[in-house]
């Protein structure tokens, strides 16, 4: 058994155990840790789930997730502009986001199909270049709801838009209940579970299995008569749609829309989480999503208060950046090493 494959999971688990011991030492309430971990699992889980279709089709890690996030932000901005509220308002925002994400995903997928073998680096630069382009749109967007616009001049979107009067925490409070001091956000968890179930069912379908076949061996899939180009395109569109829904879940849980440069780096925590879960091209499952999201974001929950009590507040963000980028770097090096060995064997 090759244990090197599981080094990220082992390292992050040991680090999490160490932080739990530190939390006990400084008397951080266990109920607070459980509460925050459950919320973060679901609010970040859908964004992590959006990595699955592209990984399973062999396109690679979706470092162009900002494209999907912008689609979701556009959908929510339109819903806020027309003053939709409550759970129905969130569903309208998701529906609009899905429509926009299909269009964005189509063109995003077309570009990635033209750069086979370099999808991940291309996706990174697509995300980095798409955000500045959208900044011009946010600065000149013709929205009319004064709550979204700069108070002086009345033109251009604010960087942060509160959702309290619209659909903030509409999923978090849906069917929520208490077990002692622990609040169970049942509606939020059920929505995340539903998204996971739909993705799992899709990959049990004929199209989903064909997509996995492309991810495991593209040449064999082509010889078997599968349309590799269309399946890869479908995977990118599906990832973009799930990502757009994911940012809607994230924003309503957070309580704010963050525009302009806010989505720029959001692909990296999601990529780190799926890699911590033990994913690989063609064999990424819902278990990888849930395990990776829980491990990775629970470390986020604990790192802040522990750094405040034991070290200095600035160290928390440094630790987060080390974990985020370190996990991605290790996974890419491990994958590169495997490819090199395979070519040497041939």
N, C-alpha and C positions, 0 to 999 in steps of 0.2 A: 504493500500500500504506500503510495507517494504522499507522505505527510506534508511536504512543502506546499502543496496546493491549499492546505488549510491554515497556513501561517496567519493570514489576516484575521480569520475567525478566532483562532486561538489567542492571538495578541490582543484583539479588542475585547474578548471575553475576560481575559486576565486583568486587563486595564479596568474594565467595568467592575469586576469583583473588588479590585483595589479601591476604586472610588466609592463603592458601597460601604466598604469598611471605614473609609474616611468619613462618609456621611454619618455613619453610626457614631464615630468618634466625636464629631462636632455637633451631634444631636439634631441632625436634620430630620424632620418627621417623615416616617415611611409613607404615610398617607399622601403627603405632598409629592413624593417621588412617584408613587403609583399613579396618582391623578395626572401628573404632567406627562408621564410615559405613555399612558393610554391615549391622551389627546394627541401627542406628537406622532404616535404610531399611525393613527388614522389620517391626520391632517397632512403628513408627509408621505404616507403610504401610497396614495394614488399617483403622486409624481414619480415615486420609485417604480411603481407598476408600469408606468409608461415606457420604461426601458426594455421591458420583456419582448414585445414584438420585434424590435430591431435586432436585439441580441439573438433571438431564436431564428431569425431569417438570415443571419450572418452579416448584417449591415454593420454591426458593432454597437458600441456604447453611444447613446444619443446625447452627444455633447452639444447638439443644436437645440436642446430643450427650450432655450429662450424663445424660439419661434413659436412653440406651443403655448408658452406662458403668455406671450403677447396676444395670441388669439383669445385666450381666456380673459385677459385684462380688457380687451376690446369688448368682448361679450358682456362682462360685468359693468363696464363703463356705459354701454348702451342701456342696460337694465336700470342702472342708477339714474341715467339721464331721463328716462321715461318714468322714473319714480316707482318701480316695482318693489314690493316689500314682502317680507316674510319668506316662508319656505317656497311659495309659488314664485316669488321674485327670483330666488336662487335658481330654481328649475328653469325659468325663462333665460336667465343669464347663461346657464349651462347649455341650453339649446342653441342660443345664438353663438356661443363659443364653439360648439361642435361644427356648426355650419362654416364659420370662419376657418377653423382648424383644418377642415377637409380641403379647402382651397390652398391654404398655406402649405399643408402637408404634401399636396400634389406637386407643387413647384419645388419644394424642398427635396422630395423623393426623386424628381427628375434630375436634379443636380447631382445627388448622391449616386444615381445610377450611371452617371457619366464619369465618375472618378473611382471606379472599383479598385479596392485595395488601399485607398486613401480616404475612406469615408469618415473616420473619426476626426482626423485633423481638418478635413474640409468642413465637417459639421461644426467644429469649434469656431472656425473663422466665419461661418455663416451666422452663428449666434452672435459673435462679437460685432459683426458688421450690421446685422439687422437691428440691434438695439439703438445705435446712433441714428439710423434711418428713421426709426419710430419716434425718436425724440423730437424730430421736426414735426411729426404728426401731432404728438401730445401738445406741443407748443402752439399749434395752429388749429387744433381740432374744433369743429363747429358745434360743440355741445352747448346746451342752453341752461342746464341746471346750475344755478349759482353756487351750490355747495361743492361743485367740482372745479370751479374756475377760480383764478386768482382774484382776491377781493378788490385789488386796485387795477383798474383797467378792464376787468371782466373778460379778458382773453387769455387763452392757454390753460391747460390743465394743471392743477396743483400736483406736487410730487406725491403727496399722501392724501387719500380721500377716505374719510371715515364711513363705515357701513352701519353704524349703530341705528340710524333711522331707516335702514333698508332691510338687509338680511344678515346682519352680523350674528354669528353663533346660532343660526336657525337650525343647523344640523346638530350642533353640540348640545342644545337644550331639548331636542326632540326625544321624548321618552326617556330622558335621563333620570337616574335614581341614585340613592345613596346606600352604601353598605358601610355603616359606621361613618368614618370621616372620608371615605373614598367615594368620589362621585364617578359613576359609570355613565359616560356619554353614549348611551345605547344607539341613538339615531346615527351618530357619526360613525361608530364602529360597524353598524349594520350596512351603512352606505359603502364603506370601505370593503366590507365582506362581499357585498353584492358586486362591486367592481371586480374583485378578485375572482369571484365565481364566474362572471361573464367571460373574463379573459381565459380562465381554465377551460370552460366549455368550448370557447372558440378554438383552442389548440387541441381539442378532442375531435373537432370537425374535420372534414376532408381538406378544406382550405388550410386550416391550422396545421395539420400534419404535413401537407405539402410545403408549407412555409418552413417548418422545422427540418424537413428533408433538404431544402435549399441551404439552410444554415449549417447542417452537418456535412454535406458534400454537394457543392454546387454543380460540379461536373456530372456526377451521377444523376442528380435531379434533372439536369438538362437532357441527358441521354434517356431518362425515363419519360420524357415528353412534357415536363413541367415548364411553364412559362416563367422563367427565373426573373426576368425584368419586371413583369407585372406583380409577381409575388413580393419582390423587394419593395416595389412602389407601394403596394397595399400595406406592408409592414410599417413603412415610414408614415403613411397617412394615419394608420391606427395608433401609432405611438404619439403622433401630434394631437390626435383627438383625446386620448387618455390624459396627456399632459395638460391640455386646455381645461378638462374637467378637474384635474388635480389642483390647478392653481385656484379654481373657484372654491374647492373644498378648503384649501390652505387659507385663502383670503377671508372667507367667512368665519373661519375659526380664529384667525388672527385679529379680525375686526377692522381691517384697513385694506385699501388698494394701494399698492406702491408702484408708481410709474417711473418713467425715465430709465435711469441706469440700474434700478433695483433688481431686475431679472438677470442681469449680466452674468453673475456667478452661480446662479441657482442650479445649474446642471451638475456642478461638482459634488455637492452633498448627496444628491440623488444617485449619481454614479458611484460614489464611495459606498453608499448603503447597499446597493445591489451587488457590488463586488465583495463587501464584507459578508453578504449572505451566501457567497460561494457560487455565483453564476458562472456560466461559460457559454460561448456561442453555440446555439442549437440546443442547449440543455438548461435553460433558465426556467424555473418553476415559481409558483406562488409561494412555496416554502422559502425560497431564496429571498423573495421580496419581504415577507413578514419577518424572517429572522434578521436580515440585514437592517431593515428599518428600525426594529426594536433595539438591536445592539448599538447601532450607530447613533440614533437619536437619544437613547437613554444616557449615553456618554455626554451628549450635549446638555441634557437636563442637569446632570451632576457637576459638570466642569465649572459652570459659573459660580454657584454658591461655595463650592470647595475652594476655588481660587480666591474668592473674597475672604474666606475664613482662614485659610492656611498660607496663601501666598499674596499676590496682589491682583486686583481685578483684571489688569491687562493680560495676565498670563492665560486666562480662560480662552480668549480669542486666539492667542498664539497656539495653544494646545489643539483647538479645533482645526486650525489651518494645517498643523502638522499631521493630524489624523486624516483629515480630508484628502490632502494631496499625497500623503505618504501611502495610503491604501491604494489610490489610483496608480501611483508610480510602481508600487510592488506588483500589482496585477498586470500592468502593461509589460514590465520586465519579465514576469513569469510566463506570460503568453508568448513574448518574443523568444524566450529561451526554449520553449516547447517547439515553436516553429523552426528554430535553428536546428534543433536535434532531429526533427522530422526530415528536414532537407538533407542533413548530414547522413542520416540512415539511408535515404534514397540514393 
